């Protein structure tokens, strides 16, 4: 079954779409656009792997968090299993991004929050 972004209930913005926007709006050729997007995400990933935070002004912060080991349980069997310590990426939206998102919902959604 073939899915297009338009057919999904919650469409995602893809790297290909970002490259296309660079091509259309800035005038880079398609290869340069793709390479720039790939380089941007490679740089972000490299920094996060090294344990550094990635801060994008006006957008938010990506941070590495170390989760401690903890006891867990197999939900199917009920068997106790240990969950190892691991590193995860967290994202915290900037105040500007939060305000933009809240503005989309109108005044009533801000009063309820």
NORPE-V677490 format. One record per pair of residues at least 24 apart in sequence whose ideal C-beta (glycine too) atoms are under 6 Angstrom apart, sorted by the first residue. I is the first residue (numbers start at 0). GAP is how many residues later the second one is. D is the distance in Angstrom with one decimal. If there is no record, write none. Layout:
I;GAP;D
I;GAP;D
This chain:
47;41;5.9
57;36;5.7
57;38;4.7
58;35;5.7
58;38;5.7
59;31;5.8
59;32;5.6
59;33;4.3
59;34;4.8
59;37;5.8
60;31;5.0
61;27;5.8
61;29;5.4
62;27;5.2
64;25;5.2
